[in-house]
């Protein structure tokens, strides 16, 4: 939807940066964040993004225009402080929607961390909710559930068309979980995995995230629509780390522990129907990641 006016919160984040830069190519894009990283801000401004310092936890959006066509709420707080994270992740959603109440569509990026403590069964959008990230991020799952409720309620009160996208494992040339596991492997560190069967997820490449933004915005409605935002392929940590190891000539070692995140495989039936299947095959996506960060180690031609 070129030529539109977009607001992106958290534009310096791993997920938001490539999306923001892609939108800035042919749209009027504004970014709201603290911008504590001057280099990250300069990169966005060089691409034409209007960067406005905003503290989401404070909920003061008066420095921003209010006439955005589309809002992408991609910011996230994981400080472990309950008051701070509930304010930044949940309260700010309602305040932002109120400020941008004339928007054609509001995309709230949630997480599959909202699902009940996981097991091997793929989770559809109507699955039970719970605290599946408590072991590593004590405030995260609960504050993301709270944020969804705020978004749903505010959409109904103000009539703002809203879509809630539960993101699984994003990765690509801007990093992501597989990148950190690659660095652990290269440092000779064990990669933690939960006990039991291979821990499956649905990793989604940043190219697919960018491509699906217009389709997600087109889904926005009142009441809000909730959708899993995940790769169409289900892959385990063990599988993707083994492949990363093959690419760089290393063999990963895994440490089974209950002090790591459990599997969160996704049922993507609704996503595949509404948005279409993702297009970046996971082997190709991981190879591109290695090419970006460690081209000197790429072992396969």
C-alpha positions in Angstrom: 0.0 0.0 0.0 2.5 2.6 -1.2 2.0 6.3 -0.4 0.4 5.7 3.0 1.4 7.2 6.4 2.7 4.6 8.8 3.6 4.6 12.5 5.9 1.9 13.7 6.7 1.5 17.4 10.0 -0.1 18.3 11.6 0.4 14.9 15.1 -0.3 16.1 14.1 -3.9 17.2 15.2 -7.1 15.5 11.8 -7.6 13.8 10.8 -4.0 13.3 13.9 -2.6 11.6 13.7 -4.5 8.3 9.9 -3.9 8.2 10.4 -0.2 8.8 13.1 0.1 6.2 11.0 -1.7 3.6 8.0 0.5 4.3 10.1 3.6 4.1 11.0 3.0 0.5 7.6 4.3 -0.8 5.6 5.5 2.3 5.7 8.2 4.8 7.0 6.3 7.8 7.3 7.5 11.4 9.1 5.6 14.2 8.4 5.8 17.9 11.0 4.5 20.4 13.4 5.7 23.0 16.2 5.7 20.4 19.0 5.2 22.9 21.1 3.7 20.1 22.2 6.7 18.0 23.6 4.5 15.2 20.2 2.7 14.8 18.4 6.0 14.7 20.8 7.3 12.1 20.2 4.3 9.9 16.4 4.8 10.0 16.7 8.5 9.4 19.0 7.9 6.4 16.2 5.8 4.9 13.7 8.7 5.4 12.0 7.5 8.6 10.8 10.3 11.0 12.2 9.3 14.4 10.3 10.6 17.4 11.6 9.8 20.9 8.7 8.3 22.9 8.6 6.4 26.2 5.9 3.7 25.7 5.7 3.0 29.4 4.8 6.7 30.1 2.1 6.5 27.4 2.6 10.1 26.2 2.2 10.2 22.4 1.6 14.0 22.1 4.9 14.4 20.1 3.4 12.2 17.3 0.9 13.2 14.7 -2.5 11.4 15.0 -3.4 11.1 11.3 -1.7 7.8 10.5 -3.3 5.5 7.9 -1.7 2.4 9.5 -0.1 1.6 12.9 2.3 -1.3 13.5 2.8 -1.8 17.2 6.0 -3.9 17.1 7.6 -2.6 20.3 8.3 -4.9 23.3 9.6 -4.7 26.8 11.2 -7.6 28.7 12.8 -5.9 31.7 11.4 -8.3 34.2 9.9 -5.5 36.2 6.1 -6.1 36.4 5.0 -2.4 36.6 7.3 -1.3 33.7 6.5 -4.2 31.4 2.7 -4.1 32.0 2.8 -0.3 31.3 5.0 -0.6 28.1 3.5 -3.8 26.7 -0.2 -3.5 27.7 -1.3 -0.1 28.9 0.5 1.7 26.1 -1.5 -0.3 23.5 -4.8 1.3 24.5 -3.2 4.8 24.8 -1.6 4.5 21.4 -4.9 3.2 19.8 -6.7 6.2 21.4 -4.1 8.6 19.9 -4.4 7.0 16.5 -8.1 6.3 16.5 -8.7 7.3 12.9 -6.3 4.7 11.5 -7.5 2.4 8.8 -5.9 -0.6 10.6 -3.9 -1.3 13.7 -1.5 -4.2 13.8 -0.6 -5.4 17.3 2.4 -7.8 17.3 1.8 -10.3 20.1 3.7 -13.6 20.6 3.1 -17.3 20.7 4.5 -16.9 24.2 0.8 -16.4 25.2 0.0 -20.1 24.8 -0.4 -22.4 27.8 2.9 -24.1 28.8 3.7 -26.0 25.6 3.9 -29.6 24.6 4.1 -31.3 21.2 0.7 -30.3 20.0 0.5 -27.4 17.5 -1.3 -24.4 19.0 -4.2 -22.9 17.0 -5.5 -19.4 17.8 -8.2 -20.8 20.1 -5.8 -22.8 22.2 -5.6 -22.2 26.0 -3.4 -19.3 27.1 -0.8 -19.4 29.9 2.7 -18.4 31.1 5.1 -20.4 28.9 8.0 -18.0 29.1 8.2 -17.7 32.9 11.4 -19.7 33.2 13.4 -17.0 31.3 11.2 -13.9 31.0 8.9 -13.8 34.1 6.8 -10.8 32.9 6.6 -11.6 29.2 3.8 -14.0 28.6 1.4 -12.4 31.1 2.1 -8.8 29.8 1.6 -10.0 26.2 -1.8 -11.6 27.2 -2.8 -8.4 28.9 -1.8 -6.4 25.8 -4.1 -8.6 23.6 -7.0 -7.9 26.0 -6.3 -4.2 25.9 -6.1 -4.2 22.1 -9.4 -6.2 21.8 -11.2 -4.0 24.2 -10.0 -0.7 22.7 -10.8 -1.8 19.2 -14.4 -2.3 20.3 -14.6 0.9 22.3 -13.1 3.1 19.6 -14.0 1.2 16.5 -10.4 0.8 15.4 -9.9 -2.1 12.9 -7.3 -4.3 14.6 -5.4 -7.5 13.9 -3.4 -9.3 16.6 -0.5 -11.3 15.2 1.1 -13.9 17.4 4.7 -14.1 16.3 6.6 -17.4 16.6 10.4 -17.4 15.9 11.4 -14.5 13.6 14.9 -14.6 12.1 16.9 -13.3 9.1 19.7 -10.9 8.2 18.8 -8.8 11.3 19.4 -11.7 13.7 17.0 -13.8 15.7 17.2 -16.9 17.9 19.0 -19.1 15.3 21.7 -16.3 15.1 22.3 -16.5 18.9 22.5 -20.3 18.7 25.0 -20.1 15.9 27.2 -17.8 18.0 26.9 -20.2 20.9 27.9 -23.1 18.7 30.9 -21.2 17.4 31.9 -20.3 21.0 31.8 -24.0 22.0 28.8 -23.6 24.2 26.0 -26.1 24.7 22.6 -25.2 23.2 19.8 -25.6 25.8 16.7 -27.6 24.8 13.8 -28.8 26.9 13.8 -32.4 28.0 11.8 -34.8 25.9 11.1 -34.9 22.1 12.7 -32.3 19.8 11.5 -28.8 20.5 9.5 -27.7 17.5 8.7 -24.2 16.3 7.6 -22.4 13.1 10.5 -20.1 12.3 9.6 -17.2 10.0 12.1 -15.3 7.9 12.0 -11.5 7.8 11.3 -11.5 4.1 8.0 -13.2 4.8 7.2 -10.8 7.7 7.7 -7.9 5.3 5.6 -9.5 2.5 2.7 -10.3 4.9 2.3 -6.8 6.4 -0.3 -5.6 3.8 -2.3 -8.9 4.1 -2.3 -8.6 7.9 -3.5 -5.0 7.8 -6.2 -6.1 5.3 -7.4 -8.6 8.0 -7.9 -5.9 10.6 -11.5 -5.6 11.9 -13.8 -4.9 14.8 -13.9 -7.1 16.8 -10.1 -7.7 16.5 -8.9 -10.7 14.5 -6.2 -12.9 16.1 -3.8 -14.9 13.9 -0.6 -17.0 14.3 2.3 -15.3 12.5 4.7 -18.1 11.9 6.5 -20.0 9.2 4.5 -22.6 7.3 7.2 -25.2 8.1 7.5 -26.8 11.5 11.2 -27.3 12.5 12.9 -28.3 15.8 15.8 -26.5 17.4 17.8 -29.6 17.0 17.1 -29.7 13.3 18.0 -26.1 12.6 21.1 -26.1 14.8 22.4 -29.2 13.2 22.0 -27.6 9.8 23.7 -24.4 11.0 26.5 -26.6 12.2 26.8 -28.3 8.8 27.0 -24.8 7.2 29.9 -23.7 9.4 31.7 -27.0 10.0 30.7 -27.4 13.6 28.7 -30.0 15.4 26.2 -28.6 18.0 26.0 -30.1 21.4 22.6 -29.9 23.2 21.9 -29.6 26.9 18.6 -30.8 28.1 17.3 -28.6 30.9 14.0 -27.4 32.3 15.5 -23.9 32.6 14.9 -23.0 29.0 11.8 -22.3 26.8 9.6 -25.2 25.8 8.4 -26.0 22.3 5.7 -23.8 20.8 4.6 -25.4 17.5 1.9 -23.5 15.7 -1.2 -24.6 13.8 -0.9 -22.3 10.7 -4.1 -23.4 9.0 -5.8 -20.0 9.4 -2.6 -18.1 8.5 -2.0 -20.1 5.3 -5.5 -19.5 4.2 -5.6 -15.8 5.1 -2.1 -14.7 4.2 -0.8 -17.5 2.0 2.0 -19.9 2.9 5.4 -18.4 3.8 7.9 -18.5 0.9 11.4 -18.7 2.4 12.3 -22.3 3.0 14.0 -22.7 6.3 17.3 -24.2 4.9 17.6 -21.3 2.5 16.8 -18.7 5.2 19.4 -20.1 7.6 22.0 -20.3 4.8 21.4 -16.6 4.1 21.8 -15.8 7.8 25.2 -17.5 7.9 26.1 -15.7 4.7 25.3 -12.4 6.4 27.1 -12.9 9.7 29.9 -15.5 8.9 30.5 -15.8 5.2 34.1 -16.8 5.9 32.8 -20.0 7.6 30.3 -21.1 5.0 31.2 -24.7 4.4 28.7 -25.7 1.7 28.7 -24.6 -1.9 
